[in-house]
Amino acid sequence: MRRVVLDVAVAALAALVGAGLALERSGLWDVSSAVVVGLVAAAAVLGVVSTAVQAVAGVRSRRVETRRDLLDELLRGTLWAVVDRTGIDARDLAPAVYELVPARWGRPATLRRAHRVRAGRRPVSSEVRWAPGKGVVGRCVTTGDVVAVDVSAWESAARAVDADGWDALPDADRWGLSFAEVTRLRGKYAVVVAVPLVDDRGPRSRVTGCVVLDGPAGSLPTLSDPAVLGILSATGAVLQGISVAPRAHAVEPAGDGDRLGEDLLAAALERQGTLGAQRRPGRAPWGTTAHRGER
């Protein structure tokens, strides 16, 4: 939006300067030579600004595209690592990454989906604007804990109440959602698992986003398996190199399940031939520091 406003402003100023010069040359506008010089200088500056804006936009566009490609490759590796572990059909799984957008200028904090890999069988987007405390991803970011929920079971209970009944439920049961949002969510998800991304390099740790996996009905025990959670944690570790959130990384894995998750993700990425087969999760990808020994 800001880019559009800037382009329109530059174009409008250029049109005004051009019109002024045209009127002066045709004799319809009698101005001093100083004004003419100012108009010529303004035309030159606007030309430079326009060129610079286009160049910066091109660089940003390429950067965004590269980041999106890396995220797509990583999440596809995550998808197939989960398939290898669970045997669930890949078309029934959808990994995603959400990043926390801090509150600023009076706007509340929100959760922005950085990328998602979703097969055609999976339902369309819910169009709910996620935020800390809202839904599974919001609770994961707020608490900093792994959150795994059978959404279909919770949704069945929600269908038993109307709007007034919904508002009367305890906050924990409403998951920060309005009745209208719950209505839009019906049938969209079955099981959702979220693992937080935590930045603990400063004096205090803070959650900067989460890695999310949604799957088919009845898969909660399978997707809550320690190895699957380890795959999601390993995905978060690799995200350090892609900078999904500022200096973010996943919670420190611990235990055989998490080590197995790392191995499964590494194997899936190696089969893809992307992201660098030698860059194993938990190590320092793309020249970054994993800080595993410091945590």
N, C-alpha and C positions, 0 to 999 in steps of 0.2 A: 504494500500500500504506500509506504514512504517513497519507494522508487517511482511509483506512478505520479505521486504529487510532485516530486523533484523534476521528473521529465516534463510534466505539464507546465511547471513554473518556468523552467529554462526555455521551453518552446514559446510560451507567452511573452517572455522578456525579449527573446530574439525577434518575435514578430513585431513588437512595439519599436525596437531599435531599427529594424528594417523599414518599417513604415515611416519613422521619423527621417531616415536618410533619404527615402524616396521622395517625401514631401519637400525636403530641402533642395534636392537636385532638380525637381520640377518647378521650383520657384514658388510653390504654394505655402511655404513656411520660411519666413525670414528670421534666421537665427544667427548668432555670432559664430565666428570661427571656432571659438572655444567649445561651444556646444556641439558643433560638427565633429571636432576632434574627440570629444567625450563619447559621442555616439559610435564613432569608428572603433575607439578603444573598447567600448562595451561589447560591440559585435565580436571583436577578437577574443575577449575574455569569455563570452558565452560559447564561442566555438570551442575553446580549450576545455571549458567546463563540460560541455556536451560530450566531447571525445573522452574525457577522463571518466565521466559517469558510465559510459558504455564499456570502457576498459575494466573498471572496477566490477561492474555487473557481470562481465564475462568471466572474470576470475572467481567471483563468488559462485556463479552458476556451476562452473567446473568443479569447485570445491564441494558444493552441495551434492553434485552428481557422484563424485568419487566417494563421498561419505555414505551416500545411499547405497552404492554398489557394494561397499565393504560390509555395511550392515546386512544387506541382503545375503551376501555370501556366508557371513557368520551365522545368521539365523537359520539359513537352510542347513548348515552343518549341525546346528542345535536340533533342528527338526529330525534329521536322519539319525542323530545320536540317540534321541528319545525313541525313535522307531526301532533301532537296533536293540535297545534295552527292553522295550515293552512289547513289541510286536503289534502295536496299534497301527492301524492304517494311517499313512501320512496325510491322507485327505481329511482325516478327522482331528488333526492337530494344527495349532496356529501359535507359534512363538512370536513374541513382540517385545519391544523395548520402550519404556516410558521414561521421560526425563522431567524432573521437577523444574518448573519455571517459577522463581521466587516472586513474592509480592513486590510490586513497585508502582510508584505514582498513583497510589490509591487503588490499584487493581489487586484482587486477591491472588494468592498462589494457585497455580493450575498444574495439571499433569499433561504434558504433550507427548503424543506417540511419535517417537523418532522413526520407527519402522516396524512393519509387521509382515510376516510371510503367511499367507492364507490361501489354502486351496479352494477351488471352486465349490466344493461341497459345503464349506463352512458358511454360516449365515453372514449377512451384510453387517456393516458397522451399525452400532447402536445409536450413534449421533448424540450420545451423552457427553457433556463437557466434564471430564474427570478432574478431580482436585484432591488434595490431601484430606483424608477422612471419608471420601466418597467411594463406595464400592470396594472390591477386593484390592485393586491397585492403590486406592487411596488409603485404605487401612494398612497395607504393607508399608507405604511410605511414612505414615504417621507413627506406627509402632516400631518400625525398623525390624520387624520379625517376618519370617516366612508365613504366608497366609495361603491356605488351601481350602477351598470351599466347594461343596456340591451345590451349585447355583440352582439347578433344576429342583432340588428338594426344597430349598429356601423359597424359590419362586412359587411352588405349589402352596406353601403356607401363606404367602403373600396374596394369592388369589382369593383367599377366604375372607378378605376384608375389603371395604370400600375406601374411598378417600379419607373420610373421617376416622374410620377404624385404623387406617395406616398411620395417620398423624398421631394417634393415641398410643401407638406402639413405642416401646423403649428405643432410645437412640441406637443401641447396639443392634437391635433387630432390623432397623431401617437402613443401616449401613450408609447414612448420610444422603439417602436418595429421597426425592419427592415422589409422590404417588404417580405423577405424570411421567417421571423418568422410569419408574418401575414398569409402568405400562409399556413404554417403548422398548424396554429390555426383554420383555417376555418372548421366550423362544429363541433368543439370540445366543445364549451360552448355556453350557451344561455343567462342566467342571472347570474351575480356574485356579491356577497355582501361581503365586507371585513371590519372587525372591528379591530382597532389597539390594540396591547398590549403595555402598557406604563410603564416604570420604572421611578417613580418619587421620589425615596427615597434619591437621591443625591441632590446636589445644583441645578441641572437642570434636567428637565424631558427629557427622550429619548425613542423613539419607539424601541422596541426590537423584533417585529414580528407582526403577525396578525392572527386572526381567520377568516376563509373564508368559505362561503357557496355558491355553485353554484346549480342552479335549472333550470327548464324547461322554454321554451319560453313563454312569456306573464306573468311570475310570478313576475315581478319587483315590482308592487305595493304591492303584498302579502308579499314578502320577505323583503320589506322595512318597514313593520309594526313595530311600536315601541316595541311590545312584542317580535318579532323575533330578532330584534337588541338586546333586553335585554337578550335573550337566549345566543346569541353569546358573549355578554359582561360578562354574568355569567360564561360561559365556560372559558373565559380568566381569571376570578377570581380564578376558581378552578385550572387552570394551574399553579398557584403559587406553589402549593404543589408538582407538577410533575416536576417543574423546566425546562420547555420547553425553556425558555430564562432566563438568569441570573436575579434573583430577579424581574421577570416581572409580571405584572398583568394588567387586563383590565382597560379601562377608567372607572371612577366612574359612576355607573348607577345613573340616576335621573329620577323620575317620575313613574307613575303607570305602564306604559308599561314595564319598566325595572324590576320593582318588580314582575310583572306577569311573565316575562321571567325567573327570578330566580326561581319562584315557579314551572313553567313548567319543567325546567331542573331538579330541585330537585325531582319532581314527577317521571320523566322518569328514573332517576338514581335509585330511590327507587324501581321501578318496575323491573329494571334489577337485583337488589340485588347486585350491584357492587359498588365499590368506597366508600362504607360506606354510608348507607341511612341517617345517622344522620349528615353527613358532608355536610351541605347545602352550596350552592354557596355564596361567599361573606364572609363566616366565615373562620376561620383559619384551612384549611385542612392539614392533615399529619404533624401537629405540626408546621406549619408556621404561620405568622402573616399577616392578610389581610389588616391591616392599614386603614380600612374604616373610622375610626374616625379621622385620621390624614390628610386626603386629603381635 
